[in-house]
Amino acid sequence: MSGETDLKRLLAEMEPMLHDGEYVYCTVEGRAAAWFALEPIGTFRENEGITLILERARAEAAGLSYGPVLRLITLSVHSALEAVGLTATVSGALTQAGISANVVAAYYHDHIFVPAADAKRAVEVLQTLSRRDN
């Protein structure tokens, strides 16, 4: 099943969904499999270490240090990995609102991590963007 590539349709149908809970980014060393017990929702290997994206409570329970506390917004539309412009348009709208965004693309959806204090406002910005492009 392939995803949508048309930017106008992606924006019109993105339906941003704010998840419950708080998430953080942590960096760890070693093998990624050693950290899977923490059930990260995302991982990425860099030269400096492995980045884990996980629930704040799991990071704290494991004694891991972390950066800002974030909330997760999922764009419900099934976006194709080769779609052009969705990340730039969404990031641009959040930038104009003064909201930082860390976008993670997965196979079916795009996921946006925003500062916890800005989460509800970020959803409103994205909903406005979606209506504007309808």
C-alpha positions, 0 to 999 in steps of 0.5 A: 500500500503506497502513501499519498504524494500530492502535497495539497491532499496531504495537507488537507487530510493530515488530521494532526493527533496529539498523543497523551504522555511526554517524550524525551530524546536520550543518547546511549552507547552500546548495542541498540538491542540492549536498550529495547527493553525501554520500548523506545518509539524511535532510535537512530544510530549516529557516530556519537551514540544511539539516540532513543526517543522514549516516554519520559517516565521510562527514561527517568526509571532507567536513570537516563539524562534527557533534553527538553520534554516533548509531546508527540503529534502524529499526522494521520494521513498516510504519507509516502516516504518520497512525498515532497514538501510536507515536512517543509510546509509543516515545519514552516508553519510551526516556525512562524508560530515560534514552535520548535519541531523535530519531525520523524518520518515512519513508513505510514505517518509523519510524527512531530515532537514539539515542546510540551508547553506548545503542544496544544498550540502546535495542533491548532497551527496544524489544523489551521494549515490543513483547513487553509489548504482545503 
